[in-house]
Amino acid sequence: MSTNTGDGRDGDGGTTKIDVRVPTAMVDAIDEEFARRGYTSRSEAIRDALRDWLDPSVQLSEETLADLAESRKQRETGKTTSLDDDRA
């Protein structure tokens, strides 16, 4: 590992370079995808993925997911009402 101080984007004023071995197919997939997702480099995309790993997004509970599925099913079968109809 080597430490570079510089861009400050990591919050503490510097960055540390690490070497990681990943399958070639994974690197190819990252290279095909990072620009499409709005990243300027492979490193930026990987840093963002690591941030998500360290501080994961909130996960919906099984109950909430079931409620959403039921709501979607009701909407698709026309078993919903508009807000205006509910108010009346």
MODELLER restraints for C-alpha pairs under 7 A, 6 or more apart:
rsr = mdl.restraints
at = mdl.atoms
rsr.add(forms.Gaussian(group=physical.xy_distance, feature=features.Distance(at['CA:1:A'], at['CA:16:A']), mean=6.86, stdev=0.5))
rsr.add(forms.Gaussian(group=physical.xy_distance, feature=features.Distance(at['CA:1:A'], at['CA:17:A']), mean=5.62, stdev=0.5))
rsr.add(forms.Gaussian(group=physical.xy_distance, feature=features.Distance(at['CA:1:A'], at['CA:18:A']), mean=5.02, stdev=0.5))
rsr.add(forms.Gaussian(group=physical.xy_distance, feature=features.Distance(at['CA:1:A'], at['CA:19:A']), mean=6.96, stdev=0.5))
rsr.add(forms.Gaussian(group=physical.xy_distance, feature=features.Distance(at['CA:2:A'], at['CA:16:A']), mean=5.70, stdev=0.5))
rsr.add(forms.Gaussian(group=physical.xy_distance, feature=features.Distance(at['CA:2:A'], at['CA:17:A']), mean=5.25, stdev=0.5))
rsr.add(forms.Gaussian(group=physical.xy_distance, feature=features.Distance(at['CA:3:A'], at['CA:15:A']), mean=5.99, stdev=0.5))
rsr.add(forms.Gaussian(group=physical.xy_distance, feature=features.Distance(at['CA:3:A'], at['CA:16:A']), mean=4.21, stdev=0.5))
rsr.add(forms.Gaussian(group=physical.xy_distance, feature=features.Distance(at['CA:3:A'], at['CA:17:A']), mean=6.07, stdev=0.5))
rsr.add(forms.Gaussian(group=physical.xy_distance, feature=features.Distance(at['CA:4:A'], at['CA:14:A']), mean=5.94, stdev=0.5))
rsr.add(forms.Gaussian(group=physical.xy_distance, feature=features.Distance(at['CA:4:A'], at['CA:15:A']), mean=5.25, stdev=0.5))
rsr.add(forms.Gaussian(group=physical.xy_distance, feature=features.Distance(at['CA:4:A'], at['CA:16:A']), mean=5.74, stdev=0.5))
rsr.add(forms.Gaussian(group=physical.xy_distance, feature=features.Distance(at['CA:5:A'], at['CA:13:A']), mean=6.40, stdev=0.5))
rsr.add(forms.Gaussian(group=physical.xy_distance, feature=features.Distance(at['CA:5:A'], at['CA:14:A']), mean=3.87, stdev=0.5))
rsr.add(forms.Gaussian(group=physical.xy_distance, feature=features.Distance(at['CA:5:A'], at['CA:15:A']), mean=5.74, stdev=0.5))
rsr.add(forms.Gaussian(group=physical.xy_distance, feature=features.Distance(at['CA:6:A'], at['CA:13:A']), mean=6.60, stdev=0.5))
rsr.add(forms.Gaussian(group=physical.xy_distance, feature=features.Distance(at['CA:6:A'], at['CA:14:A']), mean=5.27, stdev=0.5))
rsr.add(forms.Gaussian(group=physical.xy_distance, feature=features.Distance(at['CA:7:A'], at['CA:13:A']), mean=6.84, stdev=0.5))
rsr.add(forms.Gaussian(group=physical.xy_distance, feature=features.Distance(at['CA:7:A'], at['CA:14:A']), mean=6.39, stdev=0.5))
rsr.add(forms.Gaussian(group=physical.xy_distance, feature=features.Distance(at['CA:8:A'], at['CA:14:A']), mean=5.06, stdev=0.5))
rsr.add(forms.Gaussian(group=physical.xy_distance, feature=features.Distance(at['CA:30:A'], at['CA:42:A']), mean=6.76, stdev=0.5))
rsr.add(forms.Gaussian(group=physical.xy_distance, feature=features.Distance(at['CA:31:A'], at['CA:42:A']), mean=6.47, stdev=0.5))
rsr.add(forms.Gaussian(group=physical.xy_distance, feature=features.Distance(at['CA:34:A'], at['CA:41:A']), mean=6.75, stdev=0.5))
rsr.add(forms.Gaussian(group=physical.xy_distance, feature=features.Distance(at['CA:34:A'], at['CA:42:A']), mean=6.18, stdev=0.5))
rsr.add(forms.Gaussian(group=physical.xy_distance, feature=features.Distance(at['CA:34:A'], at['CA:45:A']), mean=6.06, stdev=0.5))
rsr.add(forms.Gaussian(group=physical.xy_distance, feature=features.Distance(at['CA:39:A'], at['CA:45:A']), mean=5.89, stdev=0.5))
rsr.add(forms.Gaussian(group=physical.xy_distance, feature=features.Distance(at['CA:74:A'], at['CA:80:A']), mean=6.09, stdev=0.5))
